[in-house]
Amino acid sequence: MADLARLPGAASLDEVIAVIERDGGVIVEDFLAPAIIAELKADLLPKLEACSAGRDDFSGFRTRRMSALFAKSRRVADVVIHPLFLGAAEHFINTPVVYGSGEHLRSVRPGLRVGGTQMIQIGPRETAQPLHRDHWAMLWRFPDYGRQVRMQIMLAVSDFTEENGATQIVPGSHRWNEERVADRSEAVSAAMTSIASAFRSLSTRQPYGKRKTCTSRSAPMW
């Protein structure tokens, strides 16, 4: 399987935006310093071990999830304020919205908010998710509603490989309407090493892949 496009950690914001506009997602290598990743792992992974696995095929019977990450590690803030992630969110999400009518017509920017944080650990022999758009969880439709609703970042704190269920992305699907059905053969892998990250629009179709190994892979998401 081909890989999602990737850029070095020294890439410019314009380069990151250009790839997301084209493909709907991008991998940024060496996104955070190894010391910050180590602190995130030390803060989050022991707490994640106490969380139960999912209860259905979509959430995964061998997948753990943990929310409210700001309360569990001071290093979570380092991700949110990173200039590449914050800049991409400003570009795609904080775009003017026109509302009202007649003389009361207004154009405003919605601002940026952290919609949620979650640590996900996919366990050995987990089954693959179906292709989906995460914005469906927000009852959002694109392009019907005129703009993207959220920019997501997935930070690898362990290596993502095809064998341990790396997330898959369908490039360009962030521009499709809701009626366009994706096929898994159109997907590429978001395989990446620990300390890399993947940015993507929630309108991009994606699942995580089937686990073929006895190892887990872990990632916090914003």
VOPAGU-2260 file (C-alpha; in pm, 1 decimal, decimal comma):
REM VOPAGU-2260
SITE   aa  ch    i         X         Y         Z
SITE  MET   A    0       0,0       0,0       0,0
SITE  ALA   A    1     125,8     350,0     -82,3
SITE  ASP   A    2     190,6     598,9     198,6
SITE  LEU   A    3      31,7     934,0     278,4
SITE  ALA   A    4     249,2    1226,5     165,8
SITE  ARG   A    5     500,7    1334,1     426,0
SITE  LEU   A    6     700,9    1646,2     504,3
SITE  PRO   A    7     999,5    1710,7     732,3
SITE  GLY   A    8     949,7    1880,9    1066,4
SITE  ALA   A    9    1122,7    2188,0     922,8
SITE  ALA   A   10     856,0    2227,5     654,3
SITE  SER   A   11     681,5    2562,1     622,0
SITE  LEU   A   12     316,7    2619,1     706,9
SITE  ASP   A   13     245,9    2689,2     339,3
SITE  GLU   A   14     384,8    2346,9     246,3
SITE  VAL   A   15     167,7    2174,3     507,4
SITE  ILE   A   16    -144,2    2360,2     390,9
SITE  ALA   A   17     -74,6    2280,4      25,5
SITE  VAL   A   18     -56,6    1904,3      88,2
SITE  ILE   A   19    -369,0    1903,3     305,7
SITE  GLU   A   20    -557,5    2101,8      40,7
SITE  ARG   A   21    -454,2    1844,6    -220,8
SITE  ASP   A   22    -482,5    1517,8     -26,1
SITE  GLY   A   23    -685,0    1592,7     288,7
SITE  GLY   A   24    -396,6    1493,5     516,0
SITE  VAL   A   25     -19,9    1495,7     561,3
SITE  ILE   A   26     242,5    1331,9     782,7
SITE  VAL   A   27     491,8    1568,0     948,0
SITE  GLU   A   28     809,4    1391,0    1057,6
SITE  ASP   A   29     992,5    1486,2    1379,8
SITE  PHE   A   30     694,1    1692,2    1488,7
SITE  LEU   A   31     794,8    1713,5    1857,5
SITE  ALA   A   32    1122,2    1666,4    2041,6
SITE  PRO   A   33    1183,7    1310,4    2168,3
SITE  ALA   A   34    1190,9    1436,4    2528,1
SITE  ILE   A   35     835,1    1571,9    2495,2
SITE  ILE   A   36     715,3    1242,4    2344,7
SITE  ALA   A   37     879,2    1053,3    2631,5
SITE  GLU   A   38     700,0    1270,9    2886,0
SITE  LEU   A   39     365,7    1224,3    2710,4
SITE  LYS   A   40     414,0     847,1    2712,5
SITE  ALA   A   41     510,4     845,2    3080,5
SITE  ASP   A   42     206,4    1055,4    3172,4
SITE  LEU   A   43     -56,7     887,9    2952,6
SITE  LEU   A   44      24,2     522,7    2888,1
SITE  PRO   A   45      -2,8     402,1    3251,4
SITE  LYS   A   46    -343,6     570,7    3285,1
SITE  LEU   A   47    -458,2     421,1    2954,3
SITE  GLU   A   48    -389,4      70,6    3086,7
SITE  ALA   A   49    -673,4     120,5    3335,9
SITE  CYS   A   50    -927,4     196,2    3059,7
SITE  SER   A   51   -1158,0     -70,1    2923,5
SITE  ALA   A   52   -1176,6    -172,0    2557,5
SITE  GLY   A   53   -1459,5     -86,3    2318,6
SITE  ARG   A   54   -1790,1    -269,4    2299,0
SITE  ASP   A   55   -1864,1    -284,1    1926,2
SITE  ASP   A   56   -1695,9    -348,8    1591,5
SITE  PHE   A   57   -1644,9      19,9    1517,3
SITE  SER   A   58   -1480,5     121,2    1846,2
SITE  GLY   A   59   -1297,3    -211,1    1860,4
SITE  PHE   A   60   -1313,2    -492,7    2112,1
SITE  ARG   A   61    -933,0    -473,4    2154,4
SITE  THR   A   62    -899,0     -95,3    2145,4
SITE  ARG   A   63    -867,9     129,7    2450,3
SITE  ARG   A   64    -963,7     497,5    2454,6
SITE  MET   A   65    -898,5     769,1    2714,1
SITE  SER   A   66   -1024,4    1129,3    2699,8
SITE  ALA   A   67    -958,9    1457,8    2888,2
SITE  LEU   A   68    -586,8    1451,7    2808,4
SITE  PHE   A   69    -521,2    1811,5    2921,4
SITE  ALA   A   70    -592,1    1696,7    3276,5
SITE  LYS   A   71    -341,9    1412,7    3245,9
SITE  SER   A   72     -26,6    1570,0    3098,0
SITE  ARG   A   73     109,4    1923,5    3078,1
SITE  ARG   A   74     272,5    1832,7    2747,1
SITE  VAL   A   75     -62,0    1807,2    2567,9
SITE  ALA   A   76     -50,1    2185,6    2529,7
SITE  ASP   A   77     272,9    2157,9    2328,1
SITE  VAL   A   78      78,2    1988,5    2050,5
SITE  VAL   A   79    -209,9    2234,7    2038,6
SITE  ILE   A   80       9,1    2545,4    2020,0
SITE  HIS   A   81     256,6    2401,1    1767,9
SITE  PRO   A   82     274,8    2659,1    1485,0
SITE  LEU   A   83     218,9    2404,1    1206,2
SITE  PHE   A   84     -93,1    2254,7    1363,7
SITE  LEU   A   85    -232,5    2585,7    1489,0
SITE  GLY   A   86    -158,0    2752,4    1156,2
SITE  ALA   A   87    -328,8    2474,7     958,7
SITE  ALA   A   88    -633,8    2495,4    1184,4
SITE  GLU   A   89    -653,0    2872,5    1135,8
SITE  HIS   A   90    -638,0    2829,3     759,0
SITE  PHE   A   91    -898,0    2554,4     721,7
SITE  ILE   A   92   -1134,6    2608,9    1015,6
SITE  ASN   A   93   -1130,0    2975,8    1112,8
SITE  THR   A   94   -1271,8    3093,6     781,9
SITE  PRO   A   95   -1542,4    3364,0     753,0
SITE  VAL   A   96   -1904,4    3253,0     789,4
SITE  VAL   A   97   -2182,3    3471,8     648,1
SITE  TYR   A   98   -2510,6    3476,8     838,0
SITE  GLY   A   99   -2819,9    3694,1     875,7
SITE  SER   A  100   -3012,5    3864,4     594,4
SITE  GLY   A  101   -3064,7    4204,0     433,7
SITE  GLU   A  102   -2904,3    4491,5     620,7
SITE  HIS   A  103   -2821,4    4250,3     904,1
SITE  LEU   A  104   -2592,6    4033,8     691,4
SITE  ARG   A  105   -2269,4    3969,9     877,6
SITE  SER   A  106   -1939,8    3791,7     813,1
SITE  VAL   A  107   -1766,7    3651,0    1119,5
SITE  ARG   A  108   -1491,3    3405,1    1193,9
SITE  PRO   A  109   -1598,1    3119,0    1425,2
SITE  GLY   A  110   -1270,0    3109,3    1618,1
SITE  LEU   A  111   -1084,3    2796,2    1722,7
SITE  ARG   A  112   -1167,7    2559,2    2006,1
SITE  VAL   A  113   -1031,7    2224,9    2113,7
SITE  GLY   A  114   -1325,6    1996,4    2037,9
SITE  GLY   A  115   -1187,8    1695,1    2220,0
SITE  THR   A  116    -876,4    1498,3    2306,9
SITE  GLN   A  117    -841,9    1122,0    2309,1
SITE  MET   A  118    -566,0     865,9    2346,7
SITE  ILE   A  119    -624,9     550,9    2140,9
SITE  GLN   A  120    -436,6     224,7    2177,6
SITE  ILE   A  121    -520,1     -42,9    1921,6
SITE  GLY   A  122    -441,5    -388,1    2052,4
SITE  PRO   A  123    -315,8    -705,7    1884,9
SITE  ARG   A  124    -545,1    -879,9    1635,2
SITE  GLU   A  125    -798,7    -596,1    1628,9
SITE  THR   A  126   -1021,4    -596,0    1319,8
SITE  ALA   A  127   -1016,9    -310,2    1067,4
SITE  GLN   A  128   -1263,0     -21,5    1086,9
SITE  PRO   A  129   -1495,2      57,4     794,9
SITE  LEU   A  130   -1415,6     366,4     588,0
SITE  HIS   A  131   -1581,0     670,2     746,2
SITE  ARG   A  132   -1567,2    1046,4     793,6
SITE  ASP   A  133   -1515,7    1155,9    1155,0
SITE  HIS   A  134   -1727,8    1466,7    1098,9
SITE  TRP   A  135   -2033,1    1237,9    1089,8
SITE  ALA   A  136   -2003,6    1222,9    1470,4
SITE  MET   A  137   -2079,1    1597,8    1469,1
SITE  LEU   A  138   -2379,4    1561,2    1237,5
SITE  TRP   A  139   -2180,5    1759,6     980,2
SITE  ARG   A  140   -2207,6    1737,9     602,3
SITE  PHE   A  141   -1950,4    1855,6     352,1
SITE  PRO   A  142   -1959,3    2033,9     112,6
SITE  ASP   A  143   -2322,9    2104,6     205,2
SITE  TYR   A  144   -2222,9    2324,7     502,0
SITE  GLY   A  145   -1961,9    2516,9     305,2
SITE  ARG   A  146   -1647,4    2460,2     512,0
SITE  GLN   A  147   -1447,1    2207,0     709,4
SITE  VAL   A  148   -1555,0    2162,8    1069,9
SITE  ARG   A  149   -1237,7    2038,8    1236,0
SITE  MET   A  150    -865,6    1982,7    1187,8
SITE  GLN   A  151    -738,7    1670,9    1361,2
SITE  ILE   A  152    -387,2    1575,3    1459,6
SITE  MET   A  153    -277,8    1222,3    1543,7
SITE  LEU   A  154      54,8    1206,3    1727,7
SITE  ALA   A  155     242,6     876,5    1707,1
SITE  VAL   A  156     393,8     779,7    2044,0
SITE  SER   A  157     471,5     436,7    1901,1
SITE  ASP   A  158     555,9     339,4    1544,6
SITE  PHE   A  159     259,7     308,6    1304,9
SITE  THR   A  160     303,9      26,2    1054,1
SITE  GLU   A  161      68,1    -156,3     820,1
SITE  GLU   A  162     123,8    -465,2    1036,6
SITE  ASN   A  163       4,8    -300,5    1360,0
SITE  GLY   A  164    -291,1    -117,5    1209,5
SITE  ALA   A  165    -169,0     219,6    1086,6
SITE  THR   A  166    -452,2     458,4    1001,4
SITE  GLN   A  167    -544,7     468,8     633,5
SITE  ILE   A  168    -648,4     778,7     438,5
SITE  VAL   A  169    -828,9     815,7     105,4
SITE  PRO   A  170    -643,4    1109,4     -57,9
SITE  GLY   A  171    -871,4    1377,6    -200,9
SITE  SER   A  172   -1184,0    1244,7     -29,8
SITE  HIS   A  173   -1210,8    1563,0     180,0
SITE  ARG   A  174   -1350,3    1728,1    -135,0
SITE  TRP   A  175   -1613,3    1461,6    -207,0
SITE  ASN   A  176   -1982,1    1500,5    -135,4
SITE  GLU   A  177   -2154,0    1261,8     104,0
SITE  GLU   A  178   -2289,1    1043,1    -177,1
SITE  ARG   A  179   -1944,7     950,8    -312,4
SITE  VAL   A  180   -1856,9     606,1    -173,0
SITE  ALA   A  181   -1491,0     522,5    -112,2
SITE  ASP   A  182   -1331,4     185,3    -172,2
SITE  ARG   A  183   -1053,4      53,2      49,4
SITE  SER   A  184    -835,7       8,3    -260,1
SITE  GLU   A  185    -824,0     391,7    -284,7
SITE  ALA   A  186    -667,8     429,1      61,3
SITE  VAL   A  187    -302,4     494,3     145,1
SITE  SER   A  188    -124,5     419,2     470,9
SITE  ALA   A  189     -38,2     676,4     738,5
SITE  ALA   A  190     255,1     461,3     851,2
SITE  MET   A  191     493,9     674,3    1057,0
SITE  THR   A  192     755,2     649,3    1325,2
SITE  SER   A  193     716,7     762,1    1683,4
SITE  ILE   A  194     746,6    1145,7    1715,5
SITE  ALA   A  195     581,2    1199,4    1376,6
SITE  SER   A  196     224,8    1326,7    1343,1
SITE  ALA   A  197     -56,1    1319,6    1089,6
SITE  PHE   A  198    -280,3    1621,5    1025,8
SITE  ARG   A  199    -609,6    1569,5     845,6
SITE  SER   A  200    -948,6    1720,2     779,5
SITE  LEU   A  201   -1237,8    1532,8     941,5
SITE  SER   A  202   -1404,3    1526,8     599,6
SITE  THR   A  203   -1134,9    1288,0     473,8
SITE  ARG   A  204   -1245,1     926,1     466,4
SITE  GLN   A  205   -1033,9     700,3     685,8
SITE  PRO   A  206   -1031,0     383,4     896,5
SITE  TYR   A  207    -758,3     221,6    1099,7
SITE  GLY   A  208    -625,7     -97,2     947,2
SITE  LYS   A  209    -638,6    -459,4    1056,7
SITE  ARG   A  210    -375,0    -563,5    1311,6
SITE  LYS   A  211    -153,2    -846,8    1185,9
SITE  THR   A  212      94,5    -851,3    1475,9
SITE  CYS   A  213     102,8    -905,5    1850,8
SITE  THR   A  214     208,9    -545,8    1918,0
SITE  SER   A  215      -5,3    -243,3    2001,7
SITE  ARG   A  216      16,6     106,8    1857,8
SITE  SER   A  217     -77,2     419,2    2052,8
SITE  ALA   A  218    -160,8     777,5    1961,7
SITE  PRO   A  219    -321,4    1077,2    2129,7
SITE  MET   A  220    -551,7    1279,0    1901,4
SITE  TRP   A  221    -683,3    1636,1    1912,1
